[in-house]
Amino acid sequence: MKGGHDLGGQLEMGPINPEPESQEPVFHADWERRVFALTLATGMLGKWNIDESRHARERQDPLAYVQNSYYENWLEGLEKLLVEKGLVSIEELGLTANTPGQTTESLSVPNPQTAQKILSFGAHSTIKTDNQPLFGNGDSVLVRASQTTGHTRVPKYAQGVIGTVVAKLGCHSFPDSNALGVHEGKFLYRVVFSGVDLWDHSSTQTEVLIDLWEPYLDGAGN
């Protein structure tokens, strides 16, 4: 999906002035801490997966996405999912914190011990398959131009560029399908690109490694 979230590696976007990691606080305001906690807590209800969560944040006006802060985009996505999954109504989102909302659905809410286990171990993305990978180490591959309006993990700056497979990473959950609630596995590869091919002649000493799923790639010969 092309939108305000896909700015990494794009040219002519102007300078950035990031905070040094050693000085940046985990949260810049108390409301960010609450949004983070709400996102984790509602995610444990099992009504959506991580790719659905990312796609929900992406499905807003690109200008709004760019203008929002990091956790404002998290909140935008969370509110969208809560409504779409029928957990709250649009009207309930406008209620005060002291006014409980209503839901007719029975939910399985993890206890503190189960929540701690979920946070500690997460979930595996690998999927067993009897299929064989289409590409091998050393193969030249062309990154397809994305035509989808849905979620994808192909960075825009790599689309239409030829790279070389340097590692086969196994079969993993395919995010484009997972964002739609369809859990299927596709082979994942680590592909190296020359900075010259990605950008321009000023990047002659640069290489970039990107992990890309098989449906993103076409063979480009050797």
Disulfide bonds with the S-S distance in Angstrom:
none
